[in-house]
Amino acid sequence: MTNPDLSGAYALNSAEDCRRLYAEWAGSYDHGWAATMDYRLPAEVAAAFLRAGSQSGDCAGGSGGTVLDVGAGTGLLASALRGLGFSGPIDGVDLSADMLAVARRKGLYRTLIEADITRPLPGSTRYDGMVSSGTFTHGHVGPKALIPLLRSARSGALVVLSVNAQVFDKMDFTVVLAAMEPQILDLQIQDVAIYGNAAALRDAAHAQDRARIVSFRAR
């Protein structure tokens, strides 16, 4: 695969496929794809996380809590958090070592973890907050990953994650979230655009894609 793109990413069928695609994409992901697509989803998630935290006076949404960036990739969400003033520790987890290598060079994270988020995370760290942008989407991660992730959340942890709108409906996120009610509270869902206007020039087929930003607290 010489030109990784959304169509290829959305067609992934296995963890090994994912590692191969992102090994090729890592070097050009930020400037060759995210910038030209006007990829605004990381900023939307970061703003939603900080807004929810400030409304409740929560340290995770301010500067004191430790946050896990789920599917951290090259660090676009962590960069957005820092740009909006978040100064607390951020750890990142991703399946792709190559994407994490790019993120590491940015100096945004306390720790980076190479792991499959559909399984319980290694170690015993429990987080005050969790964020995720672009990971719950076609060919990547479905709602079942929410259960193992919650095992790494402290009671009261603020969780804000994006879900591709088509995937949200197709994979019954509403049903799964309803079943999680004993484990979560303050569920809110917001619809947002994934890309800005420039995306139409690069990838008209996906330029109008939308996402749901899902936020809740762990009980």
Secondary structure, DSSP 8 states (H G I E B T S, - for coil): --S--HHHHHT--SHHHHHHHHHHHTTTIIIIIITTTTB-HHHHHHHHHHHHHHHHT-GGGTTSS-EEEET-TTSHHHHHHHHTT--S-EEEEES-HHHHHHHHHTT--SEEEE--TTS--SS---EEEEEEEEEESTTS--GGGHHHHHTTEEEEEEEEEEEEHHHHHHTTHHHHHHHTTTTEEEEEEEEEESB-TTHHHH-TTTTT-EEEEEEEEE-
